[in-house]
Amino acid sequence: MAKFRRYGFIFIGPGLTGQETVIEHGDFKQFTVGVSDTADAPKVALKMVEDGVQLLDLCGAFGPVEAAKVIEAIDGRIPVGHASYGIGSSAAVLALDE
């Protein structure tokens, strides 16, 4: 089993076009990429996998359908998780677009 050394996180933000931030500590690297739409994530995820990312998380803006599209794009080659907001947070999340 390979050592866990590469982690990826994709998040959504207005106007973001795939900007990447890398955090390094020893031989561990975290790649964080911002996109403006969930539809951009499959392409970003595929590049991350090609760059050696071993585990990928998606921010709370991704629902199960969007996460499935990412998993399909990378052909299930690495684990993909996605955060979700509880029902109590729905109004506050929706208010962010106002």
MDAnalysis code that builds the backbone (N, CA, C; Angstrom):
import MDAnalysis as mda
import numpy as np

u = mda.Universe.empty(294, n_residues=98, atom_resindex=np.repeat(np.arange(98), 3), trajectory=True)
u.add_TopologyAttr("name", ["N", "CA", "C"] * 98)
u.add_TopologyAttr("resid", np.arange(1, 99))
u.add_TopologyAttr("resname", ["MET", "ALA", "LYS", "PHE", "ARG", "ARG", "TYR", "GLY", "PHE", "ILE", "PHE", "ILE", "GLY", "PRO", "GLY", "LEU", "THR", "GLY", "GLN", "GLU", "THR", "VAL", "ILE", "GLU", "HIS", "GLY", "ASP", "PHE", "LYS", "GLN", "PHE", "THR", "VAL", "GLY", "VAL", "SER", "ASP", "THR", "ALA", "ASP", "ALA", "PRO", "LYS", "VAL", "ALA", "LEU", "LYS", "MET", "VAL", "GLU", "ASP", "GLY", "VAL", "GLN", "LEU", "LEU", "ASP", "LEU", "CYS", "GLY", "ALA", "PHE", "GLY", "PRO", "VAL", "GLU", "ALA", "ALA", "LYS", "VAL", "ILE", "GLU", "ALA", "ILE", "ASP", "GLY", "ARG", "ILE", "PRO", "VAL", "GLY", "HIS", "ALA", "SER", "TYR", "GLY", "ILE", "GLY", "SER", "SER", "ALA", "ALA", "VAL", "LEU", "ALA", "LEU", "ASP", "GLU"])
u.atoms.positions = np.array([
    [0.838, -1.187, 0.000],
    [0.000, 0.000, 0.000],
    [0.886, 1.254, 0.000],
    [0.534, 2.212, -0.835],
    [1.313, 3.446, -0.956],
    [1.088, 4.347, 0.261],
    [2.135, 5.055, 0.645],
    [2.003, 6.041, 1.718],
    [1.155, 7.212, 1.238],
    [0.356, 7.739, 2.134],
    [-0.491, 8.886, 1.812],
    [0.365, 10.149, 1.825],
    [0.557, 10.730, 0.622],
    [1.419, 11.904, 0.495],
    [0.819, 13.035, -0.327],
    [-0.303, 12.772, -0.993],
    [-0.892, 13.790, -1.875],
    [-2.396, 13.862, -1.645],
    [-2.863, 15.045, -1.244],
    [-4.273, 15.283, -0.948],
    [-4.780, 16.427, -1.819],
    [-5.997, 16.306, -2.313],
    [-6.595, 17.361, -3.119],
    [-7.920, 17.823, -2.555],
    [-8.196, 19.107, -2.743],
    [-9.459, 19.699, -2.306],
    [-9.909, 20.677, -3.385],
    [-11.153, 20.552, -3.821],
    [-11.724, 21.464, -4.813],
    [-12.857, 22.225, -4.153],
    [-12.835, 23.547, -4.305],
    [-13.885, 24.380, -3.733],
    [-14.419, 25.347, -4.777],
    [-15.559, 25.948, -4.477],
    [-16.245, 26.863, -5.383],
    [-16.122, 28.282, -4.858],
    [-15.848, 29.217, -5.764],
    [-15.799, 30.624, -5.404],
    [-16.036, 31.474, -6.641],
    [-16.685, 32.613, -6.479],
    [-16.991, 33.454, -7.639],
    [-15.735, 33.899, -8.383],
    [-15.762, 33.718, -9.700],
    [-14.664, 34.189, -10.542],
    [-13.423, 33.326, -10.553],
    [-13.409, 32.241, -9.808],
    [-12.220, 31.391, -9.773],
    [-12.135, 30.554, -11.050],
    [-10.930, 30.405, -11.545],
    [-10.736, 29.701, -12.816],
    [-9.663, 28.623, -12.716],
    [-9.652, 27.912, -11.623],
    [-8.687, 26.826, -11.482],
    [-7.400, 27.211, -10.800],
    [-7.395, 28.321, -10.078],
    [-6.191, 28.704, -9.337],
    [-5.863, 27.604, -8.334],
    [-4.576, 27.309, -8.219],
    [-4.133, 26.231, -7.340],
    [-3.199, 26.765, -6.264],
    [-3.393, 26.269, -5.059],
    [-2.499, 26.551, -3.952],
    [-1.939, 25.214, -3.477],
    [-0.652, 25.182, -3.221],
    [-0.021, 23.953, -2.746],
    [0.581, 24.227, -1.376],
    [0.248, 23.371, -0.433],
    [0.844, 23.424, 0.898],
    [1.734, 22.198, 1.025],
    [2.977, 22.416, 1.389],
    [3.931, 21.309, 1.512],
    [4.462, 21.236, 2.934],
    [4.583, 20.021, 3.419],
    [5.215, 19.778, 4.711],
    [5.943, 18.443, 4.604],
    [7.266, 18.507, 4.605],
    [8.040, 17.286, 4.386],
    [7.724, 16.730, 3.005],
    [7.347, 15.454, 2.956],
    [7.011, 14.862, 1.660],
    [5.503, 14.836, 1.408],
    [4.732, 15.556, 2.233],
    [3.277, 15.641, 2.054],
    [2.928, 16.929, 1.307],
    [1.989, 16.819, 0.359],
    [1.502, 17.996, -0.365],
    [-0.011, 17.996, -0.390],
    [-0.575, 19.178, -0.150],
    [-2.016, 19.390, -0.311],
    [-2.223, 20.348, -1.470],
    [-3.029, 19.935, -2.440],
    [-3.367, 20.758, -3.589],
    [-4.799, 21.245, -3.413],
    [-4.989, 22.547, -3.399],
    [-6.312, 23.140, -3.266],
    [-6.584, 23.960, -4.514],
    [-7.724, 23.704, -5.148],
    [-8.059, 24.385, -6.399],
    [-9.461, 24.969, -6.296],
    [-9.578, 26.246, -6.696],
    [-10.871, 26.916, -6.708],
    [-11.424, 27.036, -8.118],
    [-12.702, 26.731, -8.267],
    [-13.401, 26.864, -9.554],
    [-14.685, 27.652, -9.315],
    [-15.222, 28.243, -10.375],
    [-16.432, 29.052, -10.206],
    [-17.711, 28.250, -10.375],
    [-17.603, 27.019, -10.865],
    [-18.795, 26.210, -11.117],
    [-18.452, 24.738, -10.908],
    [-19.376, 23.982, -10.356],
    [-19.122, 22.559, -10.133],
    [-18.843, 21.822, -11.444],
    [-19.347, 22.335, -12.557],
    [-19.126, 21.695, -13.854],
    [-17.649, 21.697, -14.259],
    [-16.848, 22.575, -13.665],
    [-15.417, 22.639, -13.970],
    [-14.608, 21.608, -13.188],
    [-15.201, 21.041, -12.169],
    [-14.470, 20.157, -11.261],
    [-13.982, 18.850, -11.886],
    [-14.746, 18.182, -12.753],
    [-14.231, 16.920, -13.300],
    [-12.886, 17.068, -13.997],
    [-12.724, 18.123, -14.775],
    [-11.455, 18.359, -15.478],
    [-10.325, 18.623, -14.475],
    [-10.615, 19.413, -13.449],
    [-9.617, 19.720, -12.417],
    [-9.244, 18.449, -11.663],
    [-10.236, 17.648, -11.330],
    [-9.981, 16.402, -10.601],
    [-9.100, 15.463, -11.417],
    [-9.359, 15.369, -12.709],
    [-8.547, 14.501, -13.558],
    [-7.094, 14.956, -13.572],
    [-6.865, 16.257, -13.652],
    [-5.486, 16.769, -13.605],
    [-4.844, 16.438, -12.262],
    [-5.612, 16.575, -11.178],
    [-5.066, 16.258, -9.852],
    [-4.636, 14.797, -9.774],
    [-5.466, 13.908, -10.279],
    [-5.120, 12.483, -10.264],
    [-3.860, 12.251, -11.094],
    [-3.798, 12.869, -12.255],
    [-2.611, 12.721, -13.107],
    [-1.360, 13.271, -12.429],
    [-1.546, 14.256, -11.530],
    [-0.415, 14.844, -10.798],
    [-0.087, 14.079, -9.517],
    [-0.782, 12.964, -9.279],
    [-0.432, 12.113, -8.147],
    [-1.287, 12.239, -6.905],
    [-2.360, 13.024, -6.948],
    [-3.243, 13.122, -5.783],
    [-3.829, 11.746, -5.500],
    [-3.857, 11.378, -4.213],
    [-4.303, 10.041, -3.805],
    [-5.681, 10.043, -3.159],
    [-6.130, 11.195, -2.709],
    [-7.414, 11.321, -2.023],
    [-7.944, 12.711, -2.325],
    [-9.226, 12.806, -2.681],
    [-9.800, 14.079, -3.093],
    [-11.070, 14.357, -2.315],
    [-11.185, 15.578, -1.831],
    [-12.414, 16.041, -1.184],
    [-12.990, 17.207, -1.971],
    [-14.310, 17.284, -1.972],
    [-15.044, 18.368, -2.630],
    [-15.768, 19.166, -1.559],
    [-15.864, 20.473, -1.753],
    [-16.515, 21.329, -0.762],
    [-18.023, 21.074, -0.726],
    [-18.688, 21.731, 0.208],
    [-20.117, 21.540, 0.416],
    [-21.006, 21.975, -0.727],
    [-20.479, 22.689, -1.702],
    [-21.287, 23.092, -2.857],
    [-21.581, 21.913, -3.781],
    [-20.874, 20.816, -3.599],
    [-21.066, 19.628, -4.420],
    [-22.073, 18.703, -3.760],
    [-23.109, 18.393, -4.488],
    [-24.055, 17.387, -4.032],
    [-23.657, 16.033, -4.594],
    [-24.478, 15.018, -4.350],
    [-24.147, 13.681, -4.836],
    [-24.037, 13.585, -6.360],
    [-24.846, 14.339, -7.082],
    [-24.791, 14.292, -8.552],
    [-23.466, 14.848, -9.052],
    [-23.063, 15.998, -8.518],
    [-21.797, 16.609, -8.938],
    [-20.610, 15.738, -8.534],
    [-20.672, 15.160, -7.342],
    [-19.596, 14.266, -6.896],
    [-19.496, 13.050, -7.816],
    [-20.640, 12.509, -8.225],
    [-20.641, 11.353, -9.134],
    [-19.984, 11.701, -10.470],
    [-20.183, 12.926, -10.939],
    [-19.554, 13.349, -12.199],
    [-18.037, 13.397, -12.061],
    [-17.559, 13.827, -10.906],
    [-16.113, 13.856, -10.658],
    [-15.570, 12.432, -10.612],
    [-16.262, 11.563, -9.891],
    [-15.826, 10.168, -9.771],
    [-15.784, 9.505, -11.148],
    [-16.788, 9.787, -11.967],
    [-16.823, 9.237, -13.319],
    [-15.658, 9.763, -14.157],
    [-15.369, 11.056, -14.035],
    [-14.293, 11.664, -14.826],
    [-12.932, 11.057, -14.510],
    [-12.727, 10.687, -13.258],
    [-11.433, 10.101, -12.875],
    [-11.484, 8.579, -12.898],
    [-12.588, 8.042, -13.348],
    [-12.774, 6.598, -13.478],
    [-12.582, 5.884, -12.145],
    [-12.954, 6.556, -11.044],
    [-12.882, 5.942, -9.725],
    [-11.485, 5.555, -9.272],
    [-10.464, 6.200, -9.826],
    [-9.074, 5.806, -9.531],
    [-8.624, 6.138, -8.119],
    [-9.257, 7.128, -7.495],
    [-8.930, 7.463, -6.100],
    [-10.239, 7.716, -5.350],
    [-10.206, 7.662, -4.015],
    [-11.403, 7.971, -3.235],
    [-11.765, 9.458, -3.358],
    [-13.066, 9.731, -3.454],
    [-13.579, 11.097, -3.518],
    [-14.639, 11.253, -2.431],
    [-14.440, 12.253, -1.589],
    [-15.431, 12.570, -0.560],
    [-16.006, 13.941, -0.826],
    [-17.183, 14.198, -0.257],
    [-17.729, 15.542, -0.386],
    [-18.438, 15.925, 0.895],
    [-18.209, 17.161, 1.303],
    [-18.829, 17.685, 2.508],
    [-20.286, 17.990, 2.215],
    [-21.080, 18.011, 3.237],
    [-22.470, 18.431, 3.053],
    [-22.881, 19.268, 4.262],
    [-23.814, 20.155, 4.021],
    [-24.308, 21.010, 5.083],
    [-25.598, 20.426, 5.628],
    [-25.752, 20.451, 6.930],
    [-26.970, 19.956, 7.564],
    [-28.162, 20.833, 7.217],
    [-29.338, 20.296, 7.405],
    [-30.567, 21.011, 7.081],
    [-30.638, 22.364, 7.803],
    [-30.074, 22.453, 8.966],
    [-30.084, 23.699, 9.721],
    [-29.245, 24.797, 9.091],
    [-28.375, 24.444, 8.171],
    [-27.520, 25.429, 7.514],
    [-28.058, 25.891, 6.166],
    [-29.113, 25.280, 5.686],
    [-29.609, 25.560, 4.331],
    [-29.873, 27.040, 4.075],
    [-30.584, 27.702, 4.964],
    [-30.922, 29.119, 4.754],
    [-29.661, 29.973, 4.706],
    [-28.710, 29.707, 5.580],
    [-27.472, 30.497, 5.612],
    [-26.641, 30.271, 4.350],
    [-26.594, 29.048, 3.853],
    [-25.852, 28.766, 2.621],
    [-26.510, 29.465, 1.435],
    [-27.825, 29.379, 1.326],
    [-28.538, 30.031, 0.230],
    [-28.390, 31.541, 0.278],
    [-28.282, 32.108, 1.470],
    [-28.146, 33.554, 1.617],
    [-26.808, 34.066, 1.092],
    [-25.827, 33.186, 0.937],
    [-24.517, 33.600, 0.445],
    [-24.582, 34.103, -1.002],
    [-25.567, 33.664, -1.765],
    [-25.705, 34.087, -3.154],
    [-26.488, 35.395, -3.303],
    [-27.021, 35.907, -2.237],
    [-27.833, 37.128, -2.333],
    [-26.974, 38.360, -2.444],
])
